[in-house]
Amino acid sequence: MDKRLVSLSAVMILAILLTSCGFTIQRSTPAVDENAINTAVAQTLAANSGIAPTVTPQSALPPVVQPTITPQPLATVALLPSPTLTADNCNLAKFETDVTIPDGSVLAPDTVFIKTWRLTNTGTCTWTTNYAIVFSGADQMGAAASTNLPGSVAPGATVDVSVQMKSPSSDGKYAGNFMLRSDTGLLFGTGASHMAPIYVSIEVVKQQIVPTLVFGGFLPFIPLELLAYDFGANYCLANWRNATDAGFLACPGAKTDASGFVVKVDSPKLEDGNVINGVGLFTHPQWIDGGSIAGIYPLFKVEDGMKFRATLGCGFGGAACDVRFMLRYKIEGGALQELNHWDVKYADAPLTLDVDLSSLAGKNVNFVLQVVTNGSSAQDWAYWVNPRIVK
């Protein structure tokens, strides 16, 4: 028998047996390549027959084209603009000077005084009378919690603002801070930050005992006086004015001010050519015929036995000086009254005063130092030297 027929018959018999027995060939995953099996069978047959098999080449599988991933641009984050910090240009102030009570001023205990600051409105809003000076810390010294401004202050204008206070009873150094408050309740101050306070700074010193008379360079007898109030040291606590202008004069003033002025002079030289040790209040009335200048001092309580003492005279070289010195007073803001007056001319010797204040004992008094011209105001260089109240 032909060997090829025997091989083929064997294959067919084996296939029939497998089918009849219900034998199922389980395929594994992945599935068997049918083309590869057919090729293998053909090669087997070819090998048995000696004939080279013809293999039909399989078409190449098309390459898998990978999707092109186009990178998306990163999302652009919109940056918010930086906030612009804009200063409140409405309410700004500049400190100019202390009009009264310079820093470190020495006061007696329980002395009523008025602190005045000079400020300029450097903002864009007008300060009205609804604006105020308010206490903001440290030593209050009897100051009101708030004090309204005396009038409207336009941008660029300057104003003097005042607060009444009282020195403490005990010796020591004291200071109080104050701020400005707008009509809407905004607090503001001065300086580069516009939040620096304005302040008052004083030193309280109890009364001192000083000698008043010296004879021939030795002291055979020394009457002692107890200083109760020093008008010279506290002259800018007073409100100075003339008889015609509504406002107050600056303190210290300028010697060229035709409205009148007051300045402090140490050891003044009077008409007789002598120099007096101490403090002289150099006053000049308003430069008109019958001109006047007066300083109204804070309230002072007079005690029994107190006296007013001073030396009155004309400044050296003021040959035309002819004035009337007046010591006047108000009892707790009442009517203006005169205690006494003295006429002084350049040809006269300086006049020494020793005025008994017993009639005012127990009263709270505003003392008034006033000078009036007798006719022309030319060279009316009037001096109050060492004006004081003693016990």
matplotlib code that plots the C-alpha trace (Angstrom):
import matplotlib.pyplot as plt

x = [0.0, 1.1, 2.6, 0.8, -2.6, -1.7, -0.8, -3.9, -6.2, -4.7, -5.4, -9.0, -9.7, -8.3, -10.6, -13.7, -12.9, -12.5, -15.8, -17.8, -16.6, -17.7, -14.2, -13.9, -10.6, -10.5, -8.8, -6.6, -6.5, -5.3, -6.9, -4.7, -3.5, -5.4, -3.0, -0.1, -1.8, -2.5, 1.1, 2.4, 0.1, 1.2, 4.8, 4.3, 2.6, 5.4, 8.0, 6.3, 6.0, 9.3, 7.6, 8.4, 5.2, 4.0, 3.5, 1.2, 2.7, 0.3, -0.2, 1.5, -0.7, -1.0, 1.0, -0.9, -0.8, -0.4, -2.6, -0.8, -1.2, -1.0, 0.0, -2.5, -1.2, -1.2, -4.1, -3.2, -3.9, -5.0, -3.1, -5.1, -3.5, -1.8, -4.0, -2.9, -2.7, -4.0, -3.6, -6.6, -5.7, -8.8, -7.7, -4.0, -2.3, 1.1, 2.3, 3.9, 4.8, 3.7, 2.1, 1.8, 3.5, 6.6, 7.8, 9.2, 7.4, 7.6, 4.3, 3.2, 0.8, -2.9, -2.3, -5.0, -3.4, -4.3, -2.2, -2.2, -0.8, -0.5, -1.5, -1.8, -4.5, -2.4, -5.3, -8.0, -11.0, -12.0, -12.0, -15.3, -16.3, -17.5, -13.8, -12.2, -9.1, -9.5, -7.5, -5.7, -3.5, -1.0, -1.8, -5.1, -4.5, -8.2, -8.5, -11.9, -12.3, -12.9, -12.7, -14.2, -12.2, -12.9, -13.8, -13.5, -10.0, -9.6, -6.9, -3.6, -4.7, -3.2, -5.1, -4.3, -6.2, -6.4, -7.2, -7.7, -5.9, -4.8, -1.4, -1.4, -1.0, 2.2, 5.7, 6.9, 6.9, 3.7, 2.7, -0.6, -1.3, -4.0, -5.3, -7.6, -11.0, -12.9, -16.6, -17.1, -15.2, -11.8, -8.8, -5.7, -2.5, 0.7, 4.1, 4.9, 2.4, -0.3, -1.0, 1.6, -0.2, 0.3, 1.1, 1.7, 4.7, 5.2, 7.0, 5.3, 7.4, 6.2, 6.5, 10.0, 11.4, 13.5, 15.2, 13.9, 16.2, 20.0, 21.8, 25.4, 26.5, 25.7, 22.6, 22.1, 18.4, 16.6, 12.9, 11.8, 8.8, 6.9, 6.3, 2.7, 2.5, 5.1, 3.5, 6.8, 7.4, 3.8, 3.2, 2.2, -0.6, -2.3, -4.5, -2.9, -5.0, -5.3, -8.4, -9.5, -8.8, -11.1, -8.4, -5.6, -1.9, 0.8, 2.8, 5.7, 5.1, 7.3, 8.8, 7.7, 4.0, 2.0, -0.9, 1.2, 3.4, 4.7, 8.1, 10.2, 13.6, 16.1, 17.7, 16.2, 17.9, 15.5, 15.4, 17.8, 20.5, 20.3, 19.9, 17.5, 18.1, 15.1, 12.5, 11.1, 7.8, 8.5, 5.2, 4.2, 0.6, -0.9, 0.8, -1.9, -2.7, -4.4, -3.3, -3.5, -2.2, -3.6, -2.8, -5.6, -4.2, -5.8, -7.8, -5.8, -7.1, -6.0, -5.2, -5.2, -1.9, -0.9, 0.7, 1.4, 5.0, 6.8, 9.1, 7.7, 9.7, 10.5, 13.1, 16.5, 16.7, 12.9, 12.9, 9.4, 7.9, 4.8, 2.4, -0.1, 0.4, -2.9, -3.4, -7.0, -8.9, -12.1, -13.6, -14.4, -15.0, -17.1, -16.9, -13.4, -12.3, -9.3, -7.1, -4.7, -2.8, 0.5, 1.7, 5.3, 7.4, 10.9, 12.2, 10.9, 12.8, 11.6, 8.6, 8.6, 5.1, 3.9, 0.1, -2.0, -4.4, -6.3, -9.6, -9.6, -8.8, -10.8, -11.7, -10.8, -9.4, -8.3, -5.5, -5.0, -1.7, -2.5, -0.5, -2.1, -0.4, -0.7, -1.2, 1.3, 2.5, 6.0, 8.8, 6.3, 8.6, 6.9, 8.4, 6.8, 9.9, 9.5, 5.7, 4.6, 2.2, 3.9, 2.9]
y = [0.0, 3.5, 5.1, 8.4, 6.6, 4.9, 8.1, 9.9, 7.0, 7.1, 10.8, 10.4, 7.5, 9.5, 12.4, 10.2, 8.6, 12.0, 13.3, 10.3, 10.4, 14.1, 15.2, 18.9, 20.7, 23.6, 26.6, 28.7, 32.4, 33.8, 31.7, 29.3, 30.8, 28.9, 29.9, 28.6, 25.2, 24.9, 25.8, 23.2, 20.5, 21.5, 21.3, 17.9, 16.6, 18.2, 16.5, 13.2, 13.7, 15.4, 18.4, 21.8, 23.4, 26.7, 29.2, 32.0, 35.0, 36.6, 40.3, 42.2, 43.6, 47.4, 49.1, 50.4, 54.1, 55.7, 58.6, 61.9, 63.6, 67.3, 68.9, 71.4, 74.8, 75.4, 77.4, 81.0, 82.3, 85.9, 87.7, 90.2, 93.6, 94.5, 96.7, 100.3, 101.6, 105.1, 107.4, 109.2, 112.6, 114.1, 114.4, 115.3, 117.6, 119.1, 120.2, 123.7, 124.8, 124.9, 128.3, 127.9, 125.6, 124.5, 121.0, 120.7, 123.8, 124.0, 124.7, 124.9, 122.1, 122.5, 125.3, 125.7, 126.3, 126.3, 124.3, 125.6, 123.9, 125.5, 123.1, 123.3, 121.5, 119.6, 117.5, 118.1, 118.5, 121.5, 121.1, 122.3, 122.9, 119.3, 118.3, 118.0, 117.5, 114.3, 112.9, 109.7, 108.5, 109.1, 111.9, 113.6, 116.4, 117.4, 117.9, 117.3, 114.0, 116.2, 119.8, 121.1, 123.3, 127.0, 127.5, 126.1, 125.5, 125.3, 123.1, 124.9, 127.1, 127.2, 127.2, 127.4, 124.7, 124.9, 122.6, 123.7, 121.5, 121.5, 120.5, 117.5, 118.0, 116.0, 116.9, 115.0, 115.0, 114.5, 114.2, 113.8, 112.7, 114.1, 113.3, 115.1, 113.6, 114.2, 114.9, 111.2, 109.9, 109.3, 109.8, 111.2, 112.9, 114.4, 113.2, 110.9, 108.3, 110.9, 109.1, 110.8, 112.5, 116.0, 116.3, 118.4, 117.8, 119.6, 119.3, 120.0, 121.7, 122.9, 126.4, 127.7, 130.1, 133.0, 136.0, 139.4, 142.0, 142.3, 145.1, 146.2, 142.8, 141.1, 139.8, 141.3, 140.5, 138.3, 138.6, 135.4, 135.1, 132.0, 132.0, 131.2, 132.1, 133.3, 135.5, 135.7, 131.9, 131.3, 134.3, 132.3, 130.7, 134.0, 135.1, 138.3, 140.8, 144.4, 146.6, 146.6, 143.1, 140.2, 137.6, 136.8, 137.9, 135.3, 134.4, 135.0, 137.7, 139.5, 142.9, 144.3, 143.4, 146.6, 144.9, 144.8, 142.1, 140.4, 138.6, 137.4, 139.1, 137.8, 140.5, 143.5, 147.0, 149.7, 153.5, 154.3, 152.1, 149.4, 145.8, 143.8, 140.1, 137.9, 137.8, 140.9, 140.8, 143.2, 144.5, 147.0, 148.2, 148.3, 150.9, 153.5, 156.5, 155.1, 151.6, 148.7, 145.2, 142.9, 139.4, 137.4, 134.7, 131.4, 131.1, 131.3, 130.9, 133.7, 133.0, 135.3, 137.2, 137.0, 139.9, 140.9, 142.1, 143.4, 146.2, 148.5, 150.5, 151.6, 149.9, 151.6, 153.9, 154.4, 158.1, 158.7, 156.0, 157.1, 154.4, 153.3, 149.9, 148.3, 145.4, 144.2, 141.0, 139.0, 136.8, 133.4, 135.0, 137.9, 141.6, 143.1, 145.2, 147.3, 146.6, 149.5, 151.4, 153.3, 155.9, 155.5, 157.8, 157.3, 160.2, 158.3, 155.8, 152.2, 151.6, 148.7, 147.2, 145.4, 145.1, 143.5, 140.9, 140.3, 141.7, 138.7, 136.0, 132.8, 133.9, 132.2, 135.0, 135.7, 138.3, 140.7, 142.6, 145.5, 148.4, 151.4, 154.3, 157.8, 159.4, 158.3, 154.7, 155.6, 153.8, 152.5, 149.7, 148.7, 146.1, 144.0, 142.7, 139.6, 139.8, 137.3, 136.5, 135.6, 134.7]
z = [0.0, -0.7, 2.4, 1.7, 1.7, 5.0, 6.7, 5.4, 6.5, 10.0, 10.3, 9.1, 11.5, 14.4, 13.6, 13.4, 16.8, 18.5, 17.0, 18.0, 21.5, 21.9, 22.8, 22.6, 22.2, 24.5, 23.0, 25.1, 24.9, 22.6, 19.8, 17.7, 14.5, 11.7, 9.0, 11.1, 11.5, 7.8, 6.9, 9.3, 7.8, 4.3, 5.3, 6.8, 3.6, 1.5, 3.6, 3.1, -0.6, -1.2, -2.9, -1.5, -0.3, -1.7, 1.1, 0.3, 2.1, 4.6, 4.1, 6.8, 9.4, 9.1, 11.8, 14.7, 14.4, 17.8, 18.3, 18.3, 21.6, 21.1, 24.4, 25.5, 26.6, 30.3, 31.5, 31.9, 35.4, 35.4, 38.2, 40.1, 40.2, 43.5, 45.7, 45.8, 49.3, 49.2, 52.2, 53.6, 52.2, 53.7, 57.3, 57.7, 60.2, 60.8, 64.2, 64.0, 67.6, 71.2, 71.7, 75.5, 78.0, 76.2, 77.0, 80.5, 81.8, 85.6, 87.4, 91.0, 92.2, 91.5, 88.9, 86.2, 82.8, 79.2, 76.7, 73.1, 70.1, 66.6, 63.8, 60.0, 58.1, 55.4, 54.2, 51.6, 53.9, 55.9, 59.7, 61.1, 64.7, 64.8, 64.7, 68.2, 70.2, 72.3, 75.1, 74.0, 76.9, 79.7, 82.3, 81.7, 84.2, 84.4, 80.6, 79.0, 77.1, 74.0, 73.1, 69.8, 67.5, 67.8, 64.1, 60.6, 59.2, 55.5, 53.8, 54.2, 57.0, 60.5, 63.8, 67.5, 69.5, 73.3, 76.2, 79.8, 82.4, 86.0, 87.3, 89.7, 93.5, 93.8, 92.6, 89.5, 85.7, 83.8, 80.1, 78.3, 74.7, 72.5, 69.0, 66.4, 65.7, 62.5, 62.2, 61.3, 64.3, 62.6, 64.8, 63.2, 64.3, 62.9, 61.7, 58.8, 59.9, 60.5, 63.8, 66.1, 69.0, 70.1, 73.8, 76.9, 79.2, 82.5, 85.8, 89.1, 91.8, 95.1, 96.3, 96.9, 99.5, 98.0, 99.6, 98.5, 99.9, 99.9, 101.7, 100.7, 99.6, 102.9, 104.5, 107.9, 107.7, 105.2, 104.9, 103.2, 100.9, 100.0, 96.2, 95.4, 91.7, 89.2, 86.4, 84.5, 84.3, 83.3, 81.0, 78.0, 80.0, 79.9, 77.0, 75.6, 73.5, 72.7, 72.9, 69.3, 67.7, 68.3, 68.5, 70.9, 70.4, 69.9, 72.9, 72.8, 70.3, 67.8, 68.7, 65.4, 65.8, 65.5, 67.3, 70.4, 71.9, 75.0, 75.3, 78.2, 78.8, 81.3, 83.6, 81.8, 81.9, 82.9, 82.4, 85.2, 83.5, 86.2, 85.4, 87.6, 88.1, 87.2, 84.5, 82.8, 80.8, 78.0, 76.8, 74.2, 73.7, 70.3, 68.2, 68.2, 70.5, 73.6, 72.6, 75.1, 75.8, 78.6, 79.7, 81.4, 83.6, 84.6, 87.8, 91.0, 94.6, 96.8, 100.4, 103.4, 103.7, 100.0, 98.2, 94.6, 94.1, 91.0, 89.7, 87.0, 84.6, 81.0, 78.8, 78.6, 75.6, 75.2, 76.1, 74.9, 77.2, 79.1, 80.2, 82.8, 84.4, 85.7, 88.0, 87.3, 88.1, 87.6, 90.3, 88.7, 85.3, 86.6, 85.7, 85.2, 88.1, 89.0, 92.0, 91.4, 88.6, 88.3, 85.8, 84.8, 82.5, 81.3, 83.5, 86.6, 88.6, 88.4, 90.8, 93.3, 94.2, 97.3, 96.9, 99.7, 98.3, 101.5, 100.0, 97.6, 100.1, 99.5, 96.0, 92.7, 90.7, 87.1, 87.4, 84.5, 83.8, 81.5, 80.0, 78.4, 76.5, 77.9, 74.5, 71.8, 71.8, 70.6, 72.6, 75.2, 76.2, 79.4, 81.8, 84.5, 86.3, 88.5, 88.8, 91.4, 94.3, 97.6, 101.1]

ax = plt.figure().add_subplot(projection="3d")
ax.plot(x, y, z, "-o")
ax.set_aspect("equal")
plt.show()
